[in-house]
């Protein structure tokens, strides 16, 4: 018996150090700062598969199964430039006055009192010990100079382009000299994926995922698609036979109860109208092309996820996938973002992290403005006092804040919309209003702003309007849209 006890003690002595070492390795892994994979998809609406949409998106669906999806997330501006400036600064457009397109290097400057000393999202991580890398469209073009430790370069157009456009001339009825030309067009081009700029961006990211770093990394990847022109190789179109395409709900006289400012905002003379698309047999083709572009981006995302999984960083990387706004495919009479209605403001938002639930969906309205503070909390970093958004971590983990959740979107000076659970309220600069009850009117076809039944609900939503409405930033503009040219000129003249 004594021999057995002796043997047991010997074995226990031999095993204890290894158990202790394993515990230390576990503690080290748990304490190791997480990496960040920050993925933006341009103009992506909520037609993805995991959101019950018609797009074939196995890789986005895979990411959704890995984490938490927000099915009612909203941008802070339904236009690329101001939306991204808001997300990357953590400030609302109504705070910064950045309502239009602003050169990346002009977002932070002495001439704007609210942004002159702002810390961009990637810089905050760098200041807390991260190696930062970025490629593609993250800000409006790419990023302000020297704000990434490694930069893969700026966006150079939205090509590649065929020798001649397939369908749309880019001008429509717009004044060619005054309002410019949209890149909107659709068709199968180029021949293969490797010719797409997004493919090259993903190659760059994969190359860096194969490297070793002596500190945690922040990796930004900005996809150009699904932004127009809706060009991707033919094989992506083949996923969506025209006979199977369903066009979005549309009501011909939908805009009869819209205030004049809303109609002016919706006036996009360089874009095709829904009536034009119907009359010319192009509506299904536009939807087909948009879905094809989504599936192409999904494929490229899959390459990134596969590389991450097979790297040494797969178990310790936070992933966030977002879009800068939604995109209308004929709803409310046109094909564009540029509006304060649901299909223009709503976009996918998905977080995956080692300490988050898997496969969870949250239907409460949230803001893209929350990405900045949420990533900080998930990474264990201190709060940034200038963030105007709120962290979504407690909502994701504990369902906190679902009842009072709301999202604010701003388009131009003093035009706002608020989305709460089941309702949308819009207030324009002249005080005119729209109100929609999504329980009975999910397509926002009937403006109920004057219906006394909703008076108390409207008053509650009014209380959430931004108190600050800064004047247009001098470096911010949007010359493609008549209303915004006029509004900036008008407000600038009144200020002077």
N, C-alpha and C positions, 0 to 999 in steps of 0.2 A: 504493500500500500504506500509505503514511504517513497518507493521508487517512482510510482505513478505521480505522486504529488511533486516530486522533484522534476520529473519530465514536464509536468504542467507548468511549473514555475519558469522553467527554461523557455518553453514555448511562449508563455505570456510575456516574458522579458523581451523576447525577440520581436513579438508582434506589436508591443506598445509603441515603440518609436515610429513604426510605419503608420500606425493609426494616427499618431500625433502629427506626423508629416502630412498625411492626407487631409487632416483637419486644417492645417496651416495653408495647404494648397487651395482648399475650398474657401477659406476666409479671404485669401489673396484674390481669388477669382471674383468673389462677391464684392470685395472692396474696390476692385479695379474699375476705373472710370469708364462708362460705356461710350462707344463710338456713336456717331450720328450719320445716318444716310438720309439726306434731305432731298426729296424728289418732287419737282414741280412739273405738271403737264399743262401745256397752254390750251386754253379754251375747251377744257374737258367738262362736259355736262354729266348728268347722273344716269346716263343710259348704259352703264356698265352692268355686267352680269350679276355681280353680288348685290347690286341695288335693285334687282329684278328688272333690269333693262334688257333690250334686245341685242346689245353688243356681246360678241364672243370674247371674253376676257379671262381666260383661265389663270393668268398670272396675277392680275389684280385680285381676282377671287381668292387665289392662294394667299396673297398678302392679307386680305380681309380675314381669312380663317386663322391667321397668325396673331391677330390683334383685335382692335376696336374700330368699328366703322361708324362715322357720323353721317347719317343719311339725310340730314337737314342742315348742312353747313353752308354758310353764306359768306361771300366776299364783302370787303368794305368799299369796293368800287367796281362796277361792272365794265371795267376797261383795264387792259393789261398794266399800263404804266402806274397809275395811282394805286391799283390793287397791290401790286408788288412792292411799291414804296411803303405802303401801309404795313404790309406783312413783315418786311425786313427792318423797318424802324420801330415797329410796335406802336405806332401812332395812327390815329384816325385821319382820313383826308380832311375832315372838317377842322382838325387841329392844325395840320401842316399847311393847308391851302393847296396841296398838290392834288388837283382835280383832273389834270390832264397828263399828257406825256412830258416827262422831265428827264433831261439827259442824266445818266447814272451819276456822273461826276458833279452834278448840280443839286442833287437831293440834299446833301449836307454842305452847307456853305454859310458864310457870315450873313448873307442877305435874307436868310430865313431864321427867325429867332427861335423857332421850335425845333429845328433840325441841326442847327449850327454845331452843336456838341453831342449829337445823338450817337449812340454806339449801335452799329448794325448787328444783326443777329450773329453772323459768322464771326464778327470781331469780338463779341461777348465771349464766345467759346475760346477764341484765341487768347483773350485776356485771362482766361482761367485754365490755361495750360494745354489747349488743343492745337493740333496741327490742322490747318484749314485748307481745303481744296475745293475747287468748283469749276464747272464747265457748263456751257449752254445758257439758256435764257432763265436767269434767276431773278435779277432785277429786270427792267424793261429791255435792255440790250443784253447785258451779261452781269456786270457788277462794277461799282466804282473802282478806280485804279488802286492797286496795292491793298485791297481789303481781303484777299485770300493769300495764304502763304504760297499756294500753287494755283495758277489759273490756266484752264484749258482754252481760254479765248472767248471772244465775243460772238454774238450771232451775226452772220453775214447774209441777211435776207432769209426768206423762208423757202428757198428752192430745194432741189434743183428744178429748173423750169424748162418746159419744151420750147422749141423755136417759136411757136405761136400758141396763144391761148386756145383752149378747147371750146369753151362756151361763152364765158362772161368777159366783156371788154374791160371791166374794172372801173368804168366811169358811170355807167347807168345814165341817169338824167342830171348828174352833177355838173356844175360849172368846172370844166377841166382845169382852168387856171386857178380858181379860188380854193377848191376843196380836194384836189389831188386825186389819186387813183388807188382803189383797193386791190389787194392781191387775190381777191376772191375769184376762184375758178375751181373746176372739179374734173377729174378724169384719172385714168391709170397711167402713171409715170413716176419714176423711171423704170428701167427693166428689172432691177434687183435692189434688195435692201442695202447692200453695201454702198450704194451711191447716195444714200440719205444722210444728211448731216447728223441726225440723231444716232445713227449706227456708229459713226465715228466718235461721238460723245461717249457712247456706252463702251466702246473699245478703250477709251482713255480711262474711264472709271474702272473697268476690269483690270487693266494694267496696274493701277494703283492698289487695288484690293489684293494683288499678289505680292505687294511689297511689305516690308516690316517697318514699324514705326516705334520710336522710343517714347511716344506719348499717345493719348487717344486722338482720334481724328474726327473732324467734321467734314463730310463729303457732300457737296451740293451738285445735283444733276438736274438741269433744266431742259426738258423736251420741247422742241419747236412744234411738233404736231400735238394737238389736233388743229392748230391754227391754220387758216387758209394760206395758200391754196390747198384744196383737198386733193393732193397728189400723193399716192403711194403705189407700189407695184400692183400689177393686175391680180396676183394671187390673193391679195387681201379683199379686192372687190368680189372675187369668186366665192368668198364666204357668204355673200349676201345676194342671192338671186333677186332680181328686180321684182319678180312676181310675189316674193315673200315680204317685201318691204311695206311697212305700215307708216303712213305719214302721221305727224302729231295732230291732236285735236285742233280744229280751226273753225272760227265763226266769222263769217264775212262782215257783219256789221258790229263786230266786237268793240270798236273804238268810239262808238257814238256817245258813250257816257264818260269819256276821258277828258280831263281838263286840258285847256289849250297848251299849257307848258308840257304836259305829258305827250301830247301830239307832236310838239316841236322836238322834244328829245327823241321821239321815235322816227323823226324824219331823217332818213339815211339815203340820200339820193343816189349814192354810188353803189348801193346794195340791191340785189334782185328782190322784188316783192313776191309775196306768196301768190298773188293773183297772176303775176307774170310766169312764175314757175308752174302753176297749174295749167295755164293756157298753152305753154310751150312744152309740156310733158317732161319737165325737168325736176319736179319736186321729189319724186322717188329717187331720182339719180343723185340729187344733193344729199339726201338722207343716206343712201347707199355709200356714197363717198365718205361721209362723216363717220359712219360705222366702220368702214374699211380702215380709216386713219386711226380710230381707237384700237382696233385689233393689231395694227402695226405697232403702235406704241406699247401695247400689252406684250407683244413678242419681245421688244427691246427690254422692257422691264424684266421679263423672264430671264434674259441673259444676265442681268445684274443680280437678281435673286440667286441664280444658280452659282454665280461666281462668289457671292457673299457666303453662301452655304458651304462651299468647298474651301473657303479661306479660314484662317485662324480667328476671324472676327465674327463668325456667324452666330455664336452664342452670346455675344456681348455688344450687340449693335441695336440701337433704336432706329426704327424706320418711320418716316412720316411721308405720306403721299398726299399731295394737295393739287388743286387747280386754282388759277387766279380769278375765275368766275365761271358762270355757265355759258350756254350758247343756245340761241333760239333757232329752230329749224322750221320756220314758217309760222310759229305762234305769234300772235299780235301783228301779223302782216309782213314780216320780214325775216331775214337770215342774218343774225348778228347777236352781240351781247347788248350793250348800249341801252339799258332800260332798268327800271326799278321793279319789274315784275319777277315772279318766281323763277321762270326758266332762264332768266339772265343772271340772277344773283346766286342761285344754288349750284354747288359743285361738290365733288367727292372730297372727303377728308378721312384718312385712315392712319392710325398709329399702331405700330407693333413694337413691343419692348419686352425684355425678359420678365418684368414684374407686372405686366398687364394681363387682363383676361384674354382668352383666345376665342375668336369667332363671335364676339359680342357686337350687337348693333344698338346704337342710341339714336332715337328719332327726334330728340329735342333739338330746337334750333341753337346753333353755336356759330361762332365767328372764326374766320381764318386769322384774325388778329390774335386769337388765343394760341396759335402755334408757337410763337416766341416764348411766352411764359410757361407753356406746357413742356416744351423741350428742356427748359432750365430745371423745372422741378423733377422731371424724369431722370435728368442727369445728376441730380443732387447739387446743383449750383445755386448760389444765392439769387434771390429775386432781383430783377432790374427795376428800379423805382420808377422809371419813365414808361414802362409798359402800360398801355391803356386796356389791353385785353386781360382776361382772367385765365388761370391755369385750368385745364380740364381733367387733371389727374384724379381728383376726388370724384368727379362725375363718372369717369371710366371705372374706377375701382369700387366706389361705394354708392353710385347712383345719386350723389348729392347735387342739388341745384336744378333738377329736372323740371320742377314745376314753374320756377321763375325764369327759366332760360329764354333768352331772346337774342336776336341778331340785328344789327344796324348796318345798312348799306347807304352810301352817299354817292350821288352822281351830279357833279357840278356844285356850285356854291348854294347851300341852303335847300337842296332837294334830298330828302331822306325817305327811306322805307324801313319799317320795323317788322320783323317776323317773330311772332310768338307761337305757342302751341295752337295751331289751328287757324290763325288769323294773320293777315297782312294789312298794314296801314302805310299809306304813302302821303307825304305832305310836301308840296312844292314851294318854291321860293315866294310865290304870291299868296300863299295860304290856302290854295285849293287842295282838294284831298281825294284819295281813293281808299276804299276799304273792302276787303274780301273775306268771306267766311269759307274756309277751305273744306269744312265739313259738308257743305252743300254746293260749293262752287270751286272745285280744285283747279279749274282752268282759268280762274279770275276773269270771267266773262261779264259779271254784273257788279258794277260799282255800287256799294251799299253805304257810301259815306254820309248820305242824307237820310238814311233809315234810322228813325228814332230807337228802334229795337237795339241798335248797337252803340248808342250814345255813350253809355258808361264804359264799354270796352274800348271805344276810341279814345276817351279821356285818359284811361289808364295807359294806353300806348303812347299818347302824346307826351306823357310825363317822362318817357324814356328818350325823347329826342335829344340830340347833342345840344348842350348849352352854348358851345363855342362854334362859330361859323366863320372861320378865317377867310380873309380875302384871297383871291387867286394868287398863288405864288408867281412871281414875275417870270420865272424860268419854266413854268408849267403851261402847256397849251394843248389844244386838240383841234387842228385845222381841218379834219375830215368831216366835221359835223356842223351844220349851220348854226344850231342853237348855241354850241359852245364857243364858237367864234364870236357870236353876238353877246353872250353873257359875259365873257371875259372883258370885251371892249367896254360894255356898259358899266360893269362894276369897277373897272379900273378908272374910267372917266369920272364916276361919281365919287370915288375916293380922292382923286386929285382935285 
